[in-house]
Amino acid sequence: MIKVSVLYPGGPDAKFDMNYYCTSHMPMVQRTLGSACKKIAVEQGLGGGAPGSAAPYVAMGHLYFDSMADFQGGFAKHGETFMADVPNYTNVQPVIQISEVKV
């Protein structure tokens, strides 16, 4: 299984509309990708590793696919649409990581 993680770094000027992300952006992404996207998950950063420290990421979105080909096909076709929606919920430049889920 392939997991695509979209990480939104925190910081003093970071703005992030979690409600929009959860109720509009991620459902749109999942709906557009159709059955190729097996599931989605959203996380909100609460803190860092040390007590009282800030979370390195204000939010994280995760998309799961059966294969790299499924991910690449969907994003090649719809990636521009997804990226065009980013300013509607954040001013943060996302960091993307693609991983193979082992466990």
N, C-alpha and C positions, 0 to 999 in steps of 0.2 A: 504494500500500500504506500502511496505517495502522499506526503503532507506538505502543503504549501502554507508557510507561516508569513503573515504580513505584520511586521512589528513597527509600532509607532513610538519612537523615542520621546521620553518626557523632557521637561526643561521649563525654565521660568516663563517662557513665552509660548509654550505649547498650548494649543486649544484643541479640544476634541469633544464632539457631540456624540456621546455614547448612545443616546436614545435614537438619533438618526442612523447611526451605524448599525444598531441592532434591529431596528424596525423598517429601515428602508434599504440601506446599501447592501448589507449581507443577504437579505432575502432576494434582492434583485440579482445579485451575483449567482446565487444558488438556482434561482428560477431560470436565468439565462443559460447557465451551463447544463441544465437539465439532469438527466440520469448519470452523466459523467461525473458529477460532483456527488459523492456518496454521503457526505455529511459536512456540517460546518460547526465551528465553535468560536466563541468570542470570550476573551478574558480582559478584565480591567485591572491594571496594576494598582496594588495597594501599598507596597513597600519594598525596600531592598533587603539584602541579606543581613545587614546590621540593624539592630533595633533602632527605630526612629528614622532610618534613612529612607530617602525617596525611591520610588520604583524606577528602575531604568527605562521602563516602557510604560506609557500611559495606557496603552491598549495593545491587544494582539488578536488578530483574526486568523483562523485556521480553516483550510479547505482540504478535503480528503478525496483522493482519486485512486482507482485501481492500478493505474499505470502512468508513467511519465508521458506516454503518447496521448492519453486521455486529457491530462492537464495541458499539454502543449497545444493540442488541437483546439481546446476551448479558449485558451488565452490568445492564441494567434488570431482567432476570429473575433473575440469580444474584448480583448485587453484594453483597447483605446476607450471603449465605453466605460469600463470599470474605472480607469484612471481619470476620466473626465469628471466622475462623480466625487472624487477625493476632496476637492475644495468645498463641497457642501457639508463636510463634517470635520475637517481638520486643516490646520496650517502646517502640519508636520510632514516631512518627507519620509515616506515609509521605507523600511528595510525589508527585503524579501529573502526568505530562505526556503529552499526546497530540500526535503529530507525523505529518506526511506524509513518507514516505521518498522522497527525490528521486533518490538514486543507490544 
